[in-house]
């Protein structure tokens, strides 16, 4: 059976079709970011200086030059550097979760207040545990 579409049917079909036009700026941004990253990686060695010396090729960790005969370990840096860095990152990221609460504090109401107090208490207990175990002591 053959049916004829009227003008209103055609308009309704055109309105129902999803449009990808709003996503075009995001796609362009991703393409530009990919192009910038690729060009930076490819052009860096070509444009940058290529004079190498002993200082540039030596290992560099935490601002301390490695000694040839360390007292402890086989040329490795003390673990305290890495533990301190991990603790900083851990507590720093946990504090970032406070920002959305600060923005929407009025909208969350009492429930949000209780949740954020529980979150702060959890972070406080973790901080106290690390402090008690000596994770923040610098020897």
N, C-alpha and C positions, 0 to 999 in steps of 0.2 A: 504494500500500500504506500503510496506516495503522499507525503505531507508537505505542505508549504509553510515556510517560516515567515511569520510577519515581522514587522520592524521591531515590535516590543520583544519578541522572542530573540531576535538577533542581539538586541541591546542587553538582555538578560544574560545571554551566553557570553558576551564580551565582558560583562561585569564579573561573572563567576570565574573567569580564567585568572589564575594567579599570575602576578607580575613580579618579575625579578629585578625590576628597576631600582627599588630601594636598596638592594644589596650591591649595586654597582660601585659606590664609593669604597666599600669594604674590600671588594675584589681588587680594585685599583690600588688600595693601600697595601694589600698583601703582595701584589705584583711588584710594586715599588720597593717594598722591604726586601723581597727576595732578590731583586736586581741589585740593590745596594749591597747586600751581604755578599752576593756572588762577585760583584766588581771589587769590593774591598779585599776579599780573599785572593782574587786573581791578580789584582794590580799591586798589592802590597809588596811582594818580593821584587817586582819589576821596578817600582819607583823608589823604594826605600834604600837606605845605605846598606852596602854589603861588606863593610869592613868589620871583620871579626877579630876579637882579641881574647886573651885568657879570662878577663873579668866577665865578659859577656857569655862565655861558655860555661862558667862555673855555676854550681848549684846555689840557689839563693832561697833561704827559708827564714821568714820572720825577722828579717833585718840583721841577723847574726851570721857572720861568715863561718862556715863549717871548718872545724880544725882538723888537721890531718890525723891526729891520734886522740880521739875523744876519750874522756875518762869512763863514760858510761855508754854502752851500745856500740854498734859497729858503724860509726859515722852517721847515725840517725839523730834527729833532733829530739829533745825531750817531749814526752807525750803531753806534758802540761800545756804546751802551746796549742795543740790540737783540741784538747778538752776545753780549754778556755774559749777557743773559737766556736766550738760546737755549742757550748752553753750560751754564748752570746747570741748565736743565730736562733737557738731554741727559744730563749726568752724574748728576743726581739720579734720573732714571728708571732708568738703568743700575744704580745702586746698589740700587734697589728689588728687582731680580732676585736679589740676594744673600739676601734674607729667606727665600724658600722653601728654599734650600740650608741655611741655618742651622737651620731647623725640622726638616728631614729628613736631616741630615748623616750620622747613623748608618745609616739605611736605604739611602743611596746608595752607601756604601762607597768603594772605591778609584776606581771609575769616576766617581762624583760629584765626588771630590776632584780628579781630573785635569780634568774638565770645568770646574769652578769656577776652577781655576788658569788654564786657557786663557781663560776669560772675564775674569778679573782682568788677565791679561797684555794682552788686547785693549784693555780700558779704559785700562790704563796706557800703552800705545803711543799711543792716541788723545789722552790727556792730555798726553803728552810732545810729540806733534806740534803740538797747539794752543799749548802753552807755547813751543815753539821758534819757531813762526810769529808769536808776539807777540799771540796772541788774548787773553791774560790781562793784557797791559800796559794800564794806564789812563793815557792821555795827557791 
